[in-house]
Amino acid sequence: MAKLETAQVQQIAPNTEVMEEEMVEEWFDLLPIEKKLIGYSLGLGITLLVIFVLVFRVLPSM
């Protein structure tokens, strides 16, 4: 019985160490190009939103 328990612990223990290492390496800072792409995407989205609101809400009522 004790041999089975130690075998189970040995099977589980390496997995937890690997999981801990993956959790530490899981977070990375954004690269400068990724920051630029996020900025361009947000800028384009907001610009298009304003244009569409003007075209479909404001201009037809004139």
HUQUI-V99557 format. One record per residue. N is the residue number from 1. RES is the residue in one small letter. PSI is psi in whole degrees, -180 to 180 (NA if undefined). BURIAL is b if it has 24 or more other ideal C-beta (glycine too) atoms within 12 Angstrom, else e. Layout:
n: <N/N>
res: <RES/RES>
psi: <PSI/PSI>
burial: <BURIAL/BURIAL>
//
This chain:
n: <1/2/3/4/5/6/7/8/9/10/11/12/13/14/15/16/17/18/19/20/21/22/23/24/25/26/27/28/29/30/31/32/33/34/35/36/37/38/39/40/41/42/43/44/45/46/47/48/49/50/51/52/53/54/55/56/57/58/59/60/61/62>
res: <m/a/k/l/e/t/a/q/v/q/q/i/a/p/n/t/e/v/m/e/e/e/m/v/e/e/w/f/d/l/l/p/i/e/k/k/l/i/g/y/s/l/g/l/g/i/t/l/l/v/i/f/v/l/v/f/r/v/l/p/s/m>
psi: <-45/-34/-37/-41/-43/-34/-39/-41/-40/-30/-35/-39/-46/-33/-39/-35/-42/-41/-40/-42/-40/-37/-36/-40/3/-33/125/146/155/144/156/-39/-34/-39/-42/-44/-39/-44/-45/-41/-45/-43/-45/-43/-45/-41/-47/-36/-45/-44/-46/-38/-44/-44/-43/-16/-46/-51/-39/-26/-6/NA>
burial: <e/e/e/e/e/e/e/e/e/e/e/e/e/e/e/e/e/e/e/e/e/e/e/e/e/e/e/e/e/e/e/e/e/e/e/e/e/e/e/e/e/e/e/e/e/e/e/e/e/e/e/e/e/e/e/e/e/e/e/e/e/e>
//
